[in-house]
C-alpha cells in the first residue's frame, strides 16, 4: 500500500487537489502591495532575493483579467436586456446584432475567466513556496552556529569512566536491535525490546500525563494518514514533498501530529471566547530524512519512523507571543522533571523552519556524544498556517472574523528522550538508572541492569 519515499523526481510529479482557497490565503498580497520593500526585506533575512516585483506583476495580471471579465459580464447583461426590446420592436437587424454580441461576450467571459484562473494559480504557486517572515527580534544568521542561547538548566554529570553512546548501551543489554530492524525495513529503523521498550512507553505516558494534568492541554488521538490539504495547510506541501512518505492511494504519512492537530480548525471559524485551544497528542511520525545522508547513521537519533508527544495551540493573535513562552516552558518542564541537563536556543533566520516566525530549540545534554542535541522545537507561526487552512475566529466583541495564530512544539521527541535518559543515567557496569518520575511507570523499579532486566 505504501509507496517509497517521495524523491525530488517524484515530488515534481505530485499534484495536489485543486484548492478552493484564494491567493490571499498564502501570504497577504494586499500587505505586499502596500509595502513591497518590507516584504523583500523579510525574505532577504530568510536568504532570498527580492520577490515582490515578480509577485506584484502576477497580481496585476490576475486583477486586470478579473476586471476585464467583470466588464464583459456587464456588457453581456446589458445586451441581454436589450435583446427582448429589439425583438418586440421588430428591429431584426438590431436583434441579430445584440444576440451575436451576447454570444461573443459569453465566449470572451469564459476565456478571461480561464486566463484569470491560470494567473491566480501562478500567483498562488509562487506564494506557496515562500517562507514565513521572521519576527523582528529573531537574530540574523546563516545556520545553527548563529543561534543564540537564552537559557541553560542543570550541569552535565561527570563520569569516572568514558560514557558510551546509547546504541552501545542498548545493544550490550540485548534490548536495542538494529540488525533485525534492517532485515525487516532497511536502514534508519530499530527494534526495542524488554525494559527499553517499556521505558520508551513510560516516557510517552509520563509526557502525556504531565501535559494533561499539569499543563492543561487537551489530549487527542488522531490519524497518521492525511489528505493533501492537511499537509498543505501546515506547510509540508508543496515545498517539502520529498521529506514525507505518500501511499499509493494518495494519503500522506504524517511527519508529526502537528499536521492533524492544527488542521482540526481548518476551514472553521471558531468562537474567540474558546481561545486559546491547547492540544496534545502522542503519535507515530514518519520522515524520509531526505538530504540527511551521512548524518547520525548509527543509533536511533535520526529515524524514518519515530514517536513524539506533540503540542499545538490555536491562539488569539494578541496572545501568541505569550503562548510561545508557555509552550516552551511545558517542554522544558519535562526535561527538568527527568533531571536532564539542557539548554534553550533561539533559532536564527537561517536555521528557522519554513512556517515559523520564531522558534526555540531545546537541546538536551547527551554525554555519549559530549554534545547538546535537539529534543524539542517550539514555534509560533502567526497567521501563516491559518491563511493556508482558512482558520479564523469570531471576535468576542463582534466584527469581521480574523485569522487565528498557530503554534506547535515537541513535548517531547520520545526516542531522543530515551537516548538522553540512557546516556545520562548510565553506570560503569553498563546498567542505567531510571529517573524517579518514571519509576511508577516501570513497576517501581529503579534500574535497568546491564543484562536488560529491571531491578529495584
C-alpha positions in Angstrom: 0.0 0.0 0.0 2.8 2.4 0.9 4.9 4.0 -1.8 8.6 4.6 -1.4 9.6 8.0 -0.1 8.9 10.9 -2.3 12.1 11.9 -4.1 12.7 15.1 -5.9 11.6 13.5 -9.2 8.5 12.1 -7.6 7.8 15.4 -5.9 7.8 17.0 -9.3 5.0 14.7 -10.4 3.0 15.4 -7.3 -0.2 17.3 -8.0 -2.4 18.4 -5.1 -6.2 18.5 -5.4 -7.4 21.8 -6.8 -7.7 24.2 -3.8 -10.8 26.3 -3.1 -8.7 29.0 -1.4 -7.6 32.2 -3.0 -4.1 33.7 -3.1 -4.7 35.9 -0.1 -4.7 32.7 2.0 -1.0 32.1 1.4 0.7 35.5 2.2 -1.3 38.7 2.5 -0.9 40.0 -1.1 -2.6 43.3 -0.1 0.2 43.8 2.5 2.8 43.1 -0.2 1.1 45.7 -2.5 1.1 48.3 0.3 4.7 47.7 1.4 6.8 45.6 -1.0 10.1 46.8 0.4 9.2 45.4 3.8 8.3 42.0 2.3 11.5 41.9 0.4 13.5 42.8 3.5 11.8 40.0 5.4 12.6 37.5 2.6 16.2 38.8 2.5 16.5 37.9 6.2 15.5 34.3 5.1 18.2 34.4 2.4 16.0 35.0 -0.6 16.4 37.5 -3.4 13.7 40.3 -3.8 10.5 38.7 -4.9 7.8 41.4 -4.6 8.2 42.8 -8.1 7.6 39.4 -9.7 4.7 38.8 -7.3 3.0 42.1 -8.0 3.3 41.7 -11.7 1.5 38.3 -11.4 -1.0 40.0 -9.1 -1.6 42.9 -11.6 -2.1 40.5 -14.4 -4.6 38.5 -12.4 -6.5 41.6 -11.3 -6.6 43.0 -14.8 -8.1 39.8 -16.2 -10.7 39.7 -13.4 -11.7 43.3 -14.2 -12.0 42.6 -17.9 -14.1 39.6 -17.2 -16.4 41.7 -15.0 -16.7 44.4 -17.7 -17.5 41.8 -20.3 -20.1 40.3 -18.0 -21.7 43.7 -17.5 -21.7 44.3 -21.3 -23.3 40.9 -21.8 -26.0 41.5 -19.2 -26.8 44.9 -20.8 -27.1 43.4 -24.2 -29.3 40.6 -22.9 -31.7 43.1 -21.6 -31.9 44.9 -24.9 -32.5 41.7 -27.0 -36.1 41.5 -25.9 -36.8 45.1 -26.7 -35.3 44.8 -30.2 -37.4 41.7 -30.9 -40.5 43.4 -29.7 -39.9 46.5 -31.8 -39.4 44.3 -34.9 -35.9 45.6 -35.4 -34.5 42.3 -36.7 -31.1 43.7 -37.5 -30.6 45.1 -34.0 -32.0 41.9 -32.6 -29.4 39.8 -34.5 -26.6 42.2 -33.6 -27.4 42.0 -29.9 -27.8 38.3 -29.9 -24.4 37.9 -31.6 -22.9 40.3 -29.1 -24.3 38.2 -26.2 -22.7 35.1 -27.7 -19.4 36.9 -28.3 -19.3 38.2 -24.7 -20.1 34.7 -23.3 -17.1 33.3 -25.1 -15.0 36.3 -24.0 -16.0 35.9 -20.4 -15.1 32.2 -20.5 -11.7 32.9 -22.0 -11.0 35.7 -19.5 -12.1 33.7 -16.5 -9.9 30.8 -17.6 -6.9 33.1 -18.0 -7.7 34.7 -14.6 -7.8 31.3 -13.1 -4.4 30.4 -14.6 -2.9 33.7 -13.3 -4.4 33.1 -9.9 -2.8 29.6 -9.8 0.6 31.0 -10.9 0.5 33.6 -8.2 -0.7 31.1 -5.6 2.1 28.7 -6.6 4.7 31.5 -6.2 3.4 32.5 -2.8 3.1 28.9 -1.5 6.9 28.3 -1.6 7.8 31.5 0.2 8.7 31.1 3.9 7.0 32.9 6.8 8.6 36.3 7.5 10.6 36.2 10.8 9.7 38.4 13.7 11.9 41.5 14.3 13.6 40.0 17.4 14.9 37.0 15.5 18.7 37.0 15.2 20.1 37.1 11.7 22.3 34.3 10.7 23.1 31.5 8.2 23.0 28.3 10.2 22.9 26.8 13.7 26.2 28.4 14.6 24.4 31.7 14.7 21.7 30.6 17.1 21.5 32.4 20.4 21.4 30.6 23.7 18.7 32.0 26.0 18.6 29.5 28.9 20.5 26.7 30.4 19.4 24.2 33.1 21.5 21.7 35.1 25.1 20.7 35.0 26.3 17.7 32.9 27.3 14.9 35.2 31.0 13.9 35.5 31.7 10.2 34.9 34.7 8.3 36.2 34.6 6.2 33.0 34.2 7.0 29.3 30.5 7.5 28.8 29.0 5.4 26.0 26.5 6.3 23.3 23.0 4.9 23.6 23.4 2.2 20.9 26.4 0.7 22.6 24.5 0.6 25.9 21.3 -0.8 24.4 22.9 -3.4 22.2 25.0 -4.7 25.1 21.8 -5.1 27.0 20.3 -7.0 24.1 17.3 -4.6 24.1 18.2 -2.5 21.1 18.4 -4.4 17.8 19.3 -2.5 14.6 20.3 -5.7 12.7 16.8 -7.2 12.9 15.2 -3.8 12.1 17.4 -3.6 9.0 16.3 -7.0 7.9 12.6 -6.0 8.4 12.7 -2.5 7.0 16.2 -1.3 6.0 18.3 1.5 7.4 17.2 4.0 10.0 14.8 1.7 11.8 15.2 -0.2 15.1 13.6 -2.8 17.3 13.3 -2.1 21.1 12.6 -5.0 23.5 12.2 -5.7 27.2 13.0 -2.9 29.6 14.0 -0.4 27.0 10.7 -0.9 25.1 8.9 -0.3 28.4 11.0 2.7 29.2 10.2 4.2 25.8 6.4 3.7 26.5 6.8 5.1 30.0 8.3 8.3 28.7 5.3 8.8 26.4 2.9 8.2 29.2 4.7 10.5 31.6 4.8 13.3 29.0 1.1 12.9 28.2 0.1 12.8 31.9 2.2 15.9 32.6 0.8 17.9 29.7 -2.8 16.9 30.6 -2.8 17.1 34.4 -0.2 19.8 35.0 -0.1 21.9 31.8 -3.8 21.8 30.9 -3.5 20.5 27.4 -6.4 18.5 25.9 -5.4 15.1 24.7 -6.3 13.8 21.2 -5.7 10.7 19.3 -5.5 11.4 15.6 -4.9 9.6 12.2 -1.4 9.2 10.9 -2.7 9.2 7.3 -3.9 12.6 5.9 -5.0 14.2 2.7 -3.1 16.6 0.5 -5.0 19.6 2.0 -3.8 18.8 5.6 -0.1 18.7 4.6 -0.5 21.9 2.5 -2.3 23.6 5.4 0.7 23.2 7.8 3.3 23.9 5.1 4.7 20.4 4.3 3.3 20.7 0.8 4.2 21.6 -1.9 7.7 22.6 -1.0 8.7 19.6 1.2 7.0 16.7 -0.6 10.3 14.8 -0.7 10.6 14.8 3.1 7.5 12.7 3.5 6.0 9.4 2.5 3.0 9.1 0.4 0.8 6.0 0.0 -0.1 4.5 -3.4 -3.7 5.7 -3.0 -2.8 9.3 -2.2 -2.6 9.6 1.6 0.4 11.1 3.3 2.0 9.6 6.5 2.3 12.5 9.0 5.7 13.8 9.9 4.3 14.9 13.2 0.9 15.2 14.9 1.2 19.0 14.3 -0.4 18.3 10.9 -3.6 16.7 12.3 -3.9 18.8 15.5 -3.5 22.1 13.6 -5.8 21.1 10.8 -8.6 20.4 13.3 -9.6 24.1 12.8 -9.1 24.1 9.0 -11.9 25.9 7.3 -13.6 26.7 10.6 -14.4 30.0 12.2 -14.2 29.4 16.0 -15.6 31.5 18.8 -13.0 33.9 20.0 -14.0 33.1 23.6 -12.8 29.5 23.1 -9.2 30.6 22.5 -6.6 29.6 23.3 -7.1 25.9 22.4 -4.2 23.9 23.7 -3.9 20.3 22.3 -1.5 17.4 22.7 -1.2 14.0 21.1 1.1 11.0 21.1 1.7 9.6 17.6 3.9 7.7 15.3 5.8 10.0 12.9 7.3 9.3 9.5 10.1 11.2 7.7 12.1 10.2 4.7 15.1 12.2 6.1 15.8 13.5 2.6 19.1 15.3 2.5 20.4 13.7 5.7 22.7 11.2 4.1 25.7 10.5 6.4 24.1 12.3 9.4 23.6 10.3 12.6 23.6 7.0 10.8 24.2 5.0 13.9 21.6 4.6 16.6 18.1 6.0 16.9 18.7 9.7 16.7 17.5 10.1 13.2 15.0 7.5 12.0 12.3 7.1 9.4 9.8 6.0 12.0 9.7 7.5 15.5 7.3 8.8 18.2 6.5 12.2 19.6 4.2 13.8 22.0 3.2 17.0 20.1 1.8 20.2 21.5 -0.4 22.6 19.3 -2.0 25.8 20.3 -4.7 27.8 18.4 -4.4 31.3 19.8 -5.8 34.8 19.5 -3.2 37.0 17.7 -2.7 39.2 20.7 -1.7 36.3 22.9 0.5 34.1 20.6 3.8 35.5 21.9 2.9 34.6 25.4 1.6 31.2 24.3 5.0 30.5 22.8 6.8 31.2 26.1 4.2 29.0 27.8 4.7 26.1 25.3 8.5 26.4 25.7 8.1 26.0 29.5 5.9 23.0 29.1 8.6 21.3 27.0 11.5 22.4 29.3 9.5 21.2 32.4 9.5 17.6 31.1 13.3 17.6 31.0 13.6 19.2 34.4 11.3 16.6 35.9 13.5 13.9 34.4 16.6 15.6 35.7 18.2 16.1 32.3 20.6 19.0 31.7 19.5 21.1 28.7 19.9 24.4 27.0 17.4 26.5 25.0 18.4 28.5 22.0 16.6 31.0 19.8 17.0 30.0 16.2 18.5 32.5 13.7 16.8 33.3 10.4 18.9 30.8 8.5 18.1 27.9 10.8 14.4 28.5 11.4 11.8 26.3 9.8 9.7 27.3 6.8 6.5 28.0 8.6 7.8 29.6 11.7 8.1 33.3 12.7 10.1 32.5 15.9 11.5 29.2 17.2 13.1 27.9 20.4 15.1 24.7 20.1 15.5 22.8 23.4 18.7 20.8 23.3 19.3 18.0 25.9 22.8 17.0 27.0 23.9 13.7 25.7 27.2 12.6 27.4 27.9 9.8 25.0 28.2 12.4 22.2 29.6 15.1 24.5 27.1 17.5 23.0 23.7 19.1 23.3 21.2 17.7 20.7 17.8 19.0 19.8 14.9 17.3 21.5 12.1 19.9 21.0 11.4 22.7 18.7 8.7 25.2 19.7 7.5 27.7 17.1 4.9 30.4 16.7 3.6 30.6 13.1 1.4 33.7 13.4 -1.3 33.5 10.8 0.9 31.7 8.2 -0.7 28.3 8.6 -4.1 29.8 9.3 -4.2 31.5 6.0 -3.3 28.3 4.2 -6.1 26.5 6.2 -8.6 29.3 6.2 -8.8 29.1 10.0 -10.4 32.1 11.7 -12.1 33.2 14.9 -15.0 35.5 15.6 -14.0 38.3 17.9 -15.8 38.3 21.2 -16.9 41.9 20.8 -18.2 41.3 17.3 -16.7 42.3 14.0 -15.2 40.6 11.0 -13.7 37.2 11.5 -9.9 37.2 11.7 -7.2 34.6 11.2 -6.1 32.7 14.3 -2.4 32.2 15.2 -1.0 28.7 15.4 1.9 27.3 17.5 3.5 23.9 17.7 6.2 22.2 19.7 7.5 18.8 20.6 6.7 17.8 24.2 9.0 15.8 23.6 10.6 13.6 20.9 10.3 10.2 22.7 13.2 8.4 21.1 15.6 11.2 21.7 14.4 11.4 25.3 15.1 7.7 25.7 18.6 8.4 24.4 19.1 11.1 26.9 17.8 9.0 29.8 20.1 6.1 28.8 23.2 8.2 28.3 22.8 10.4 31.4 21.8 7.5 33.6 24.4 5.1 32.5 26.6 3.4 35.1 30.1 1.9 34.9 28.8 -1.6 35.0 26.5 -1.0 31.9 23.3 -0.5 33.8 21.0 2.5 33.5 19.4 4.4 36.4 15.7 5.2 35.8 14.6 8.8 36.7 12.5 8.9 39.8 9.4 10.3 38.0 9.4 7.3 35.6 9.6 4.6 38.3 5.9 4.4 38.9 5.5 3.6 35.1 8.3 0.9 35.4 6.7 -1.2 38.1 8.5 0.7 40.8 11.9 -0.4 39.6 14.9 2.0 39.7 17.5 0.5 37.4 17.8 -1.5 34.1 20.6 -3.9 34.6 23.4 -4.4 32.1 21.6 -7.6 31.1 18.5 -5.6 30.3 16.5 -6.8 33.3 14.6 -4.4 35.5 15.7 -4.3 39.2 14.6 -2.4 42.3 
